Amino acid sequence: MQSLRDVPVGSTVSVKKLYGEGAIKRRIMDMGITKGTSVYVRKVAPLGDPIEVTVRGYELSLRKSDAALIEVN
């Protein structure tokens, strides 16, 4: 399993599955990250957290702990 946390900068991936329970999963889905969505990894902060991605035409910053819950291919 490859999570969004492990994707190198400059890569575009597709969301395969979301993990997590309840409010955490709902929050990720409310940000537009759903199964089949393309995600482009724009940059990673100097200390590694957060990760900046482009989803559905807008920029979004995700904590590494949240990115680890998103399985991609």
N, C-alpha and C positions, 0 to 999 in steps of 0.2 A: 504494500500500500504506500502510495506517495501522497503526502499531504501538501497543501498550499505553502506550508512553512518551509518545505524543502526545495521549492522551485527556484531556479536561478533567475536573477534580474534579467529582464529583456525577453522572457519566455511567455508564450500564451498557452494556457491550458484550459481544459474543459472540466467543469465540476461533475464528479461521478456520484458522490454520496456525501450527505451531511451527517455528522455524529453529534452527540450531545443530547441533552434532555431539556424539555420544558422551555423556560425563558431564554436560555442561551441559544438553542436551535431556532426559536422564533425570531430572536434579534438578528441572527445571521440571515435568515430568510427575508426579513423585513428590509435588509440592506440591498436586496436584489440578488443575493447569491443563492441560486436554486439549481437543481439538477439540470445539466445540459448547458448551463451558462458559460460563456467564454470569459476568462479572467486573464488580464495582462499584468504581469508583475513589473511595475515601473521602477521602484527603488526600495532599498532597505535603509533604515536609519543607521547612523554610524555605530551605534552600540548594538545593532541587530533588532531592535524593537522600537517602533512598529514597522510593519510592511505596508508600502503604498501600492495599491493596485487600481486598475481601471476596470470597472464593471458596468455594462450597459451604458457606456458613454460618459460616466462620471468617475472622479477620483475618490478613493476610499482608503482610509488607513485602518489596518487591522492589527490587533495585538497578536503576537506569535502564538499565544495560548489558544486564541480563537482560530487562527489559521491552521493550527494542528488538527482541528475538528473537521476540516474540509478536505475530503479525499478527491484527488484530481488524476487525470490521465493525459 
